[in-house]
Amino acid sequence: MNNPKKVAVVGTGYVGLVTGVALSEIGHNVTCVDLNKAKVESMKQGISPIYEPKLEELMVKNIELGRLNFTTEHNLAFKDIDIVYIAVGTPEKEDGTADLKFINTVCLDIAKNITGKVIVVTKSTVPVGTNEHIQKLIATNTKVPFEVVSNPEFLREGSAVYDTFHGDRIIIGSNNEEAANIIEEINKPFGLDIFKTTLRSAEMIKYASNAFLATKISFINEIANISGNLGANIEEVAKGMGFDKRIGSSFLNAGIGYGGSCFPKDTKALVQIAGNVDHEFNLLKAVIEVNSKQQLLLVEKAKEYYGSLKGKRIAMLGLAFKPNTDDMRESAAIITAESLILAGAEVIAYDPIATENAKMLLPEAVEYANSVEEALRGANTAFIMTEWEEIKNIDLKAYSKLLLDKVVFDGRNCYDLNDVYKHDIEYHSIGRPNILRVKELV
């Protein structure tokens, strides 16, 4: 690269670590900062603290090339740097608003440790107006010149590395044209469309984008619930809708709702942001309500089928909120497991990656299996929670062979109905016709 920049990235969660690794991959000299010493030492060895395809491979490559470093010391990371990326968490408070305590701490660390003119780039998802707050907070505590730029991320967990290099756009928000142009130049090697806006517009684009996608998910789930009651097939309905370019086919997969670190937190935060300017965001409130109900849909289906779940042994397949990640935040598996245990059921769970994280969030009564087959063996029924390839590709004979009742409740529509018909199982999915076995007379 002709003009590599010296960059510091504060925070090594999904956003920060992927951002730092990606910037080093396109030639910049990057130091990632995190206060957790054990985590930093592990990352120095090329070991990622999160499961994200291709991430460790790029970490090792750029560490060996000397372009990627990790430290706990802000003064070392900020010495003579050109750019500081803020990528710390903005967790949800009890009232749904974003907690900016980590943002504030980073601002003070920046003010204390920068030695020359820098551009502060906000990657964290923050309420509209926060970057102006960042500007004031840093300016109050340093005389070193700096500018602030908003550069929100649009990464999907499980494909964050891919999205960084193949995304739809890069948003750069700034009230300083020179700073915006520098960040544009830094990002040009990614080869993506770049759209420059004001600070507040960039902040709003992030929230509005996530809220719209969450709305699509809740909408198609409502259509699925109606379709299931009317004998229509939601997959055919969604495909027919998706041909319309005004609608598009993405985010029209019916299931048991959204989860993760972004959609639940950002939708609630946007409701609060709207409330702060006396706007009642009724549409988004409905989206959140629909999703909350949808996450319990398999439990409701099983209760309707069995009458009572007391004493039933249920295999939960998949625990992460989506495949290719170990992230359990707001996963439907959490509330499902809680409801099943409360109803007197036994739960045995399996996930290829997220089990250790799940153990910290699921009820203590949940058992864990080391394979799909182990989870199924001797269970009455199976709940499919996450559409891992391993689960999608299982031989359907395993369900009829290992489940006592040969009943499957699929929350992600993993299997083609024509394939299911060939096997001796009862199959209940989302927004599609149920497949029922002929019960033997006793």
C-alpha positions as CSV (number, residue, x, y, z in Angstrom):
1,M,0.0,0.0,0.0
2,N,1.3,3.4,-1.0
3,N,0.4,5.3,2.1
4,P,-0.3,3.0,5.1
5,K,-1.6,4.6,8.2
6,K,-0.8,3.9,11.8
7,V,-4.1,2.8,13.4
8,A,-5.2,1.9,16.9
9,V,-8.5,0.0,17.5
10,V,-9.9,0.1,21.0
11,G,-12.0,-3.0,21.8
12,T,-11.6,-6.5,20.4
13,G,-15.1,-7.8,20.3
14,Y,-16.7,-8.8,16.9
15,V,-16.5,-5.3,15.5
16,G,-13.2,-4.2,16.9
17,L,-11.2,-7.4,16.1
18,V,-12.6,-7.8,12.6
19,T,-12.0,-4.1,11.9
20,G,-8.4,-4.3,13.1
21,V,-7.6,-7.5,11.3
22,A,-9.2,-6.2,8.1
23,L,-7.4,-2.9,8.1
24,S,-4.1,-4.7,8.6
25,E,-5.0,-7.0,5.7
26,I,-5.2,-4.0,3.3
27,G,-1.8,-2.8,4.5
28,H,-2.3,-0.5,7.5
29,N,-0.2,-0.9,10.7
30,V,-2.8,-1.7,13.4
31,T,-2.6,-2.1,17.1
32,C,-5.7,-3.5,18.9
33,V,-6.2,-2.4,22.5
34,D,-8.0,-4.5,25.2
35,L,-7.7,-4.3,29.0
36,N,-8.0,-8.1,29.4
37,K,-4.3,-9.3,29.6
38,A,-5.0,-12.9,29.1
39,K,-7.1,-12.2,26.0
40,V,-4.4,-9.9,24.6
41,E,-1.7,-12.6,25.2
42,S,-3.9,-15.1,23.4
43,M,-4.5,-12.8,20.5
44,K,-0.8,-12.2,20.1
45,Q,-0.5,-15.9,19.4
46,G,-3.1,-15.6,16.7
47,I,-5.9,-17.1,18.7
48,S,-9.2,-15.4,18.3
49,P,-11.5,-14.9,21.4
50,I,-14.5,-15.3,19.1
51,Y,-15.6,-17.9,16.6
52,E,-15.6,-16.2,13.2
53,P,-14.7,-18.0,9.9
54,K,-11.4,-17.0,8.4
55,L,-10.6,-14.5,11.2
56,E,-7.8,-16.5,12.8
57,E,-6.2,-17.2,9.4
58,L,-5.9,-13.4,8.7
59,M,-4.8,-12.7,12.3
60,V,-1.8,-15.1,12.0
61,K,-0.9,-13.8,8.5
62,N,-0.8,-10.2,9.5
63,I,0.9,-10.8,12.9
64,E,3.7,-12.6,11.0
65,L,3.9,-9.7,8.5
66,G,4.3,-7.3,11.5
67,R,1.2,-5.3,10.6
68,L,-1.1,-6.4,13.5
69,N,-0.3,-6.0,17.2
70,F,-2.1,-6.3,20.4
71,T,-1.6,-4.5,23.7
72,T,-3.3,-3.5,27.0
73,E,-1.4,-0.2,27.1
74,H,-3.2,2.8,25.6
75,N,-0.1,5.0,25.6
76,L,1.8,2.5,23.5
77,A,-1.1,2.1,21.1
78,F,-1.7,5.8,20.7
79,K,1.8,7.0,20.3
80,D,2.3,8.8,16.9
81,I,-0.9,7.3,15.5
82,D,-3.0,8.7,12.7
83,I,-6.4,7.1,13.4
84,V,-8.1,5.7,16.5
85,Y,-11.1,3.5,16.0
86,I,-13.6,3.2,18.9
87,A,-15.1,-0.3,18.9
88,V,-16.3,-0.9,22.4
89,G,-19.7,-2.2,23.5
90,T,-22.8,0.0,24.0
91,P,-24.8,-2.5,26.1
92,E,-28.5,-2.1,26.6
93,K,-29.8,-0.5,29.8
94,E,-32.9,-1.6,31.5
95,D,-35.0,1.1,29.8
96,G,-33.6,0.0,26.4
97,T,-31.3,3.0,25.9
98,A,-27.6,2.5,25.0
99,D,-25.1,2.6,27.9
100,L,-22.2,4.9,26.8
101,K,-20.0,4.2,29.8
102,F,-17.4,2.4,27.8
103,I,-17.5,5.1,25.1
104,N,-16.8,7.7,27.7
105,T,-13.9,5.8,29.2
106,V,-12.3,5.4,25.8
107,C,-12.7,9.2,25.1
108,L,-10.8,10.0,28.3
109,D,-8.1,7.5,27.4
110,I,-7.8,9.1,23.9
111,A,-7.6,12.6,25.4
112,K,-4.9,11.5,27.9
113,N,-2.7,9.6,25.5
114,I,-2.7,11.1,22.0
115,T,0.5,12.9,21.1
116,G,-0.3,14.4,17.7
117,K,-3.2,15.2,15.4
118,V,-5.5,12.2,15.0
119,I,-8.9,11.3,13.6
120,V,-11.2,9.5,16.0
121,V,-13.5,7.0,14.2
122,T,-16.5,5.6,15.9
123,K,-17.3,2.0,14.9
124,S,-19.5,1.3,17.9
125,T,-23.3,1.6,17.4
126,V,-24.2,4.8,19.2
127,P,-27.4,7.0,19.5
128,V,-27.8,9.9,17.2
129,G,-25.8,12.8,18.6
130,T,-23.2,10.7,20.4
131,N,-20.3,11.6,18.1
132,E,-20.8,15.2,18.9
133,H,-20.7,14.2,22.6
134,I,-17.4,12.4,21.9
135,Q,-16.0,15.5,20.2
136,K,-16.9,17.6,23.3
137,L,-15.6,15.1,25.8
138,I,-12.2,14.7,24.2
139,A,-11.8,18.4,23.5
140,T,-12.5,19.2,27.1
141,N,-9.6,17.0,28.2
142,T,-6.9,17.6,25.6
143,K,-5.4,20.4,23.6
144,V,-4.1,18.0,20.9
145,P,-6.0,18.6,17.6
146,F,-8.4,15.9,16.4
147,E,-11.5,15.3,14.3
148,V,-14.3,12.8,14.8
149,V,-15.8,10.6,12.1
150,S,-18.7,8.1,12.3
151,N,-18.0,4.9,10.4
152,P,-20.8,2.4,11.4
153,E,-20.3,-1.3,10.7
154,F,-22.8,-3.5,8.9
155,L,-21.2,-6.9,9.6
156,R,-23.2,-10.1,10.1
157,E,-21.8,-12.4,12.7
158,G,-20.7,-15.7,11.1
159,S,-19.8,-13.9,7.9
160,A,-18.1,-10.7,9.3
161,V,-14.8,-11.2,7.5
162,Y,-16.6,-11.9,4.2
163,D,-18.9,-8.9,4.7
164,T,-15.9,-6.6,5.3
165,F,-14.5,-7.3,1.9
166,H,-17.8,-7.9,0.0
167,G,-20.2,-5.5,1.7
168,D,-22.8,-3.3,0.1
169,R,-21.4,0.1,1.2
170,I,-19.1,2.0,3.6
171,I,-20.8,4.9,5.4
172,I,-18.5,7.8,6.5
173,G,-20.2,10.6,8.5
174,S,-18.3,13.7,9.4
175,N,-18.8,17.4,9.7
176,N,-15.2,17.9,8.6
177,E,-14.6,17.3,4.9
178,E,-10.8,16.7,5.2
179,A,-11.3,14.1,7.9
180,A,-14.0,12.3,5.8
181,N,-11.7,12.3,2.8
182,I,-8.9,10.7,4.8
183,I,-11.1,7.9,6.1
184,E,-12.4,7.4,2.6
185,E,-8.8,7.0,1.3
186,I,-8.1,4.5,4.1
187,N,-11.1,2.4,3.1
188,K,-10.6,2.5,-0.7
189,P,-8.7,-0.8,-0.8
190,F,-11.8,-2.6,0.3
191,G,-13.3,-1.7,-3.1
192,L,-16.8,-1.0,-1.8
193,D,-19.1,1.9,-2.6
194,I,-18.5,4.8,-0.2
195,F,-21.2,7.2,0.9
196,K,-20.3,10.3,2.9
197,T,-22.8,12.0,5.1
198,T,-23.0,14.2,8.2
199,L,-22.3,12.7,11.6
200,R,-26.0,12.4,12.7
201,S,-27.1,10.9,9.4
202,A,-24.4,8.2,9.6
203,E,-25.5,7.4,13.2
204,M,-29.2,7.2,12.0
205,I,-28.3,5.0,9.0
206,K,-27.0,2.3,11.3
207,Y,-30.1,2.2,13.5
208,A,-32.5,2.6,10.6
209,S,-30.9,-0.3,8.6
210,N,-31.0,-2.7,11.5
211,A,-34.5,-1.7,12.4
212,F,-35.7,-2.2,8.8
213,L,-34.1,-5.7,8.6
214,A,-35.7,-6.7,11.9
215,T,-39.0,-5.5,10.6
216,K,-38.7,-7.7,7.5
217,I,-38.0,-10.7,9.8
218,S,-41.0,-10.0,12.0
219,F,-43.2,-9.4,9.0
220,I,-42.4,-12.6,7.3
221,N,-42.8,-14.5,10.5
222,E,-46.3,-13.1,10.9
223,I,-47.1,-14.1,7.3
224,A,-45.7,-17.5,8.1
225,N,-48.0,-17.9,11.1
226,I,-51.0,-16.9,9.0
227,S,-49.9,-19.2,6.1
228,G,-49.6,-22.2,8.4
229,N,-53.2,-21.7,9.5
230,L,-54.4,-21.3,6.0
231,G,-52.6,-24.2,4.3
232,A,-50.2,-22.0,2.3
233,N,-46.4,-22.7,2.2
234,I,-44.4,-19.7,3.5
235,E,-41.4,-20.7,1.4
236,E,-43.4,-20.4,-1.8
237,V,-45.0,-17.1,-0.5
238,A,-41.6,-15.6,0.4
239,K,-40.1,-16.7,-3.0
240,G,-43.0,-15.1,-4.8
241,M,-42.6,-11.9,-2.8
242,G,-38.8,-11.8,-3.4
243,F,-39.1,-11.6,-7.2
244,D,-40.4,-8.1,-6.6
245,K,-37.2,-5.9,-6.7
246,R,-38.9,-3.4,-4.4
247,I,-39.1,-6.1,-1.7
248,G,-36.1,-8.4,-2.4
249,S,-35.5,-11.9,-1.2
250,S,-33.2,-11.4,1.7
251,F,-34.4,-11.6,5.3
252,L,-37.6,-13.4,4.2
253,N,-36.7,-16.7,5.8
254,A,-39.4,-17.6,8.3
255,G,-38.3,-19.0,11.7
256,I,-38.3,-18.4,15.4
257,G,-37.2,-14.8,15.3
258,Y,-34.0,-12.8,15.4
259,G,-31.4,-12.6,18.2
260,G,-27.7,-11.6,18.5
261,S,-25.9,-8.5,19.6
262,C,-27.5,-6.0,17.2
263,F,-31.1,-6.3,16.2
264,P,-32.6,-6.7,19.7
265,K,-30.5,-4.0,21.2
266,D,-30.7,-1.6,18.3
267,T,-34.5,-1.8,17.8
268,K,-35.1,-1.1,21.5
269,A,-32.6,1.8,21.4
270,L,-34.2,3.3,18.4
271,V,-37.6,3.2,20.1
272,Q,-36.0,5.2,23.0
273,I,-34.3,7.6,20.6
274,A,-37.6,8.3,18.9
275,G,-39.2,8.8,22.4
276,N,-36.6,11.4,23.2
277,V,-38.0,13.5,20.4
278,D,-41.6,12.8,21.4
279,H,-42.2,10.3,18.6
280,E,-44.1,7.1,19.4
281,F,-42.4,4.4,17.2
282,N,-45.4,2.1,17.2
283,L,-44.3,0.0,14.1
284,L,-40.9,-0.8,15.7
285,K,-42.6,-1.6,19.1
286,A,-44.8,-4.2,17.2
287,V,-41.7,-5.7,15.5
288,I,-40.1,-6.2,19.0
289,E,-43.3,-7.7,20.4
290,V,-43.8,-10.1,17.4
291,N,-40.2,-11.3,17.8
292,S,-40.6,-12.0,21.5
293,K,-43.6,-14.2,20.8
294,Q,-42.0,-15.9,17.9
295,Q,-39.0,-17.1,19.9
296,L,-41.4,-19.3,22.0
297,L,-43.3,-20.7,19.0
298,L,-41.8,-24.2,19.2
299,V,-42.8,-24.4,22.9
300,E,-46.4,-23.5,22.0
301,K,-46.5,-26.0,19.1
302,A,-45.2,-28.8,21.4
303,K,-47.7,-27.9,24.2
304,E,-50.5,-28.0,21.6
305,Y,-49.3,-31.4,20.3
306,Y,-48.6,-33.1,23.7
307,G,-51.0,-31.2,26.0
308,S,-48.4,-31.3,28.8
309,L,-44.6,-31.3,28.5
310,K,-44.1,-32.6,32.0
311,G,-41.6,-35.5,31.9
312,K,-40.9,-35.1,28.2
313,R,-37.3,-35.3,27.2
314,I,-36.5,-32.7,24.5
315,A,-33.4,-32.5,22.3
316,M,-32.5,-28.9,21.4
317,L,-30.4,-28.9,18.3
318,G,-28.4,-25.6,17.9
319,L,-28.0,-23.0,20.6
320,A,-26.3,-20.0,19.0
321,F,-28.6,-17.3,17.7
322,K,-27.4,-18.1,14.1
323,P,-25.0,-20.6,12.5
324,N,-21.3,-20.0,12.2
325,T,-21.0,-18.1,15.5
326,D,-20.7,-19.0,19.1
327,D,-22.7,-15.9,20.1
328,M,-25.6,-16.7,22.5
329,R,-26.8,-13.2,23.1
330,E,-30.6,-13.0,22.7
331,S,-30.7,-16.5,21.3
332,A,-34.2,-18.1,21.1
333,A,-32.6,-21.1,22.8
334,I,-32.4,-19.3,26.1
335,I,-36.0,-18.5,26.6
336,T,-37.0,-21.8,25.0
337,A,-34.9,-23.8,27.4
338,E,-36.3,-21.7,30.4
339,S,-39.9,-22.3,29.3
340,L,-39.3,-26.1,28.8
341,I,-37.7,-26.5,32.2
342,L,-40.5,-24.5,33.8
343,A,-43.1,-26.8,32.1
344,G,-41.5,-29.8,33.7
345,A,-39.6,-31.1,30.6
346,E,-36.1,-32.4,30.5
347,V,-33.7,-30.7,28.0
348,I,-30.6,-32.1,26.4
349,A,-28.9,-29.6,24.1
350,Y,-26.3,-29.8,21.4
351,D,-24.4,-27.1,19.5
352,P,-21.1,-27.6,17.5
353,I,-19.5,-24.4,18.7
354,A,-21.6,-22.4,21.3
355,T,-21.9,-24.9,24.2
356,E,-19.5,-23.3,26.6
357,N,-21.2,-19.9,26.1
358,A,-24.6,-21.6,26.4
359,K,-23.7,-23.1,29.8
360,M,-23.5,-19.5,31.2
361,L,-27.0,-18.5,30.0
362,L,-29.2,-21.6,29.9
363,P,-30.8,-23.1,33.1
364,E,-28.6,-25.4,35.2
365,A,-30.9,-28.2,34.6
366,V,-30.1,-28.4,30.9
367,E,-27.9,-31.4,29.9
368,Y,-25.4,-31.2,27.0
369,A,-24.6,-33.7,24.3
370,N,-21.4,-34.1,22.2
371,S,-23.3,-34.9,19.0
372,V,-26.7,-34.6,17.3
373,E,-27.1,-38.4,17.7
374,E,-26.4,-38.3,21.4
375,A,-28.9,-35.6,21.9
376,L,-31.6,-37.4,20.0
377,R,-31.1,-40.8,21.5
378,G,-33.9,-41.5,24.0
379,A,-35.5,-38.1,23.7
380,N,-39.2,-37.8,22.9
381,T,-38.9,-35.0,20.4
382,A,-36.4,-32.6,18.8
383,F,-36.4,-28.8,18.6
384,I,-34.3,-27.4,15.8
385,M,-33.1,-24.0,17.0
386,T,-30.2,-23.1,14.7
387,E,-29.7,-24.0,11.1
388,W,-26.1,-25.3,11.3
389,E,-25.0,-27.2,8.2
390,E,-24.4,-30.3,10.4
391,I,-28.0,-30.2,11.5
392,K,-29.3,-29.5,8.0
393,N,-27.4,-32.4,6.5
394,I,-28.3,-35.1,9.1
395,D,-29.7,-38.3,7.7
396,L,-33.4,-37.9,8.5
397,K,-33.5,-41.6,9.5
398,A,-31.8,-40.6,12.7
399,Y,-35.0,-38.9,13.9
400,S,-37.2,-41.9,13.4
401,K,-34.5,-44.3,14.7
402,L,-33.5,-42.3,17.8
403,L,-36.5,-40.3,19.0
404,L,-39.1,-42.1,21.1
405,D,-42.0,-40.2,19.6
406,K,-40.5,-39.6,16.2
407,V,-41.6,-36.0,16.3
408,V,-39.6,-33.0,15.1
409,F,-40.3,-29.3,15.7
410,D,-38.2,-27.3,13.2
411,G,-37.8,-23.6,14.0
412,R,-35.6,-22.9,11.0
413,N,-37.3,-24.9,8.2
414,C,-34.1,-26.9,7.6
415,Y,-35.6,-29.7,5.6
416,D,-37.4,-30.1,2.3
417,L,-40.9,-31.3,2.8
418,N,-40.6,-33.8,0.0
419,D,-37.6,-35.4,1.8
420,V,-39.4,-35.5,5.1
421,Y,-42.4,-37.3,3.6
422,K,-40.1,-40.3,2.8
423,H,-39.3,-40.9,6.5
424,D,-41.3,-42.2,9.4
425,I,-41.4,-38.9,11.4
426,E,-43.9,-36.2,12.3
427,Y,-42.7,-32.8,11.3
428,H,-43.8,-29.4,12.4
429,S,-42.1,-26.4,10.8
430,I,-42.8,-22.7,10.5
431,G,-45.5,-21.6,8.1
432,R,-45.6,-24.9,6.1
433,P,-48.0,-27.9,6.2
434,N,-47.4,-30.3,9.1
435,I,-46.4,-33.8,8.2
436,L,-48.2,-36.3,10.4
437,R,-47.7,-40.0,10.8
438,V,-50.6,-42.5,11.0
439,K,-50.7,-43.4,14.7
440,E,-51.1,-47.1,15.5
441,L,-54.2,-48.1,17.4
442,V,-53.5,-49.3,20.9
